[in-house]
Amino acid sequence: MDPQSLSFASSLARLCMVDDESRWGLLPALLARAARLGIGGDALNELVDSMVEHWHEWGTRLQVRTQDVRTLPTCGASHPCHMAATADTENKRAHPPA
C-alpha cells in the first residue's frame, strides 16, 4: 500500500475516534487526501457511511463499545473546509515534491 493510501486510511480512522466538534478540524486534510487519491465528495461520503456502519457491527461482534459517529458534515464548495482542501490540493499540484 502506498503512503498516500495509508495516510488517507489513518485520517479515516481518526475521524471515528474524535468528537463531532473535532471532526470539523479534520475535514480539510481528509478532503485533500481523498482528492489526491481521486476520491470525490460523494464517493467519500459513501465510504465514510459504510465505514461507520462496519465500525458499529464490529464493535457489537467484539463486544467493544463504539462511539456514535455521525456521517460527514456536508461541506459545500463555499464552506471553509472545502476551500482549504481545494487550496491544499492545488498547491500540491503546482509544487510537486522533488
N, C-alpha and C positions, 0 to 999 in steps of 0.2 A: 504494500500500500504506500502511495506516495505521501510526502509530508503535508501537502495541502489537504488531502483527504483526511489524514489523521487530525490535523488542526481543526477541520470542519467538524469531525466526529466529536472531538473534545469540546468544542463550543456547544454542540447539541446536548451533550451530557451535562454540561454546566447549566444549561437552560433549565433542566429538570431539578436542579439542586438549589436554586435560588428562589426567593420570594418574588411575587408579581412586580413589586416596585423595582427591584434589582434587575429583573428581566429586561426592562426598557433599556438599561445601560448596556446590555449585551447585544442588543439588536444590530447596531451599526456594524460591528465586527462580524457577526454571524451572516448578515446580508452580503457583506463584502466577500467573505469566504465562499458563500454559496455562489455568488456571481462568478468568481474565479473558476469555479468548477462547472459553470454553465447551468446552474440550478436557478430557475426563475422563481418569482414570488409565489405563484400558485403551486408549483411543484414543492417548494419549501414548506408551504402551509400544509400540504397533504402529507409530506414526510414527517413533519412535527406531529400532526394529528395521529398518524399511525404509530409513531414512536411513543407518544404519551399513552395510547391505548395498550400497547405491548408492555410498557413500563408498569402499568397497573396490573395487567394479567400476571406478569412475572412476580410482582410483589405479593399477589394473592397466592400463587403457587408455592412460593418460597416462604410464605407467612412472614413477610417483611413489610413493615409499614411504609407506604409511599405517600408523599405529599400530593395534594390535589393540584396538578399542574394544568393551568388553562392553556388553550391554544395560543398561538402567537397573536399579539395585538395587531390590529390592522395598521399598516404603515403605508399610507398613500404617498404619492410622488412628492407632495408638498410637505410631508412630515420631516422633522429634523433627522430622524434615524435613517430614513431613505436617502435624504440628501447627503448625509455623511458617508453612507456606504457607497453611493454613486461617486462621490468625490474621491474616496479612497481607491476605488476600482479604477477610475480614470487616471489617477496619479500613478498607480502601479503600471498601467498600460503605457503611459507616457515615459516612465522611467523604469524600464525592466531591470532586474538585477544583472550585474555584470558577470 
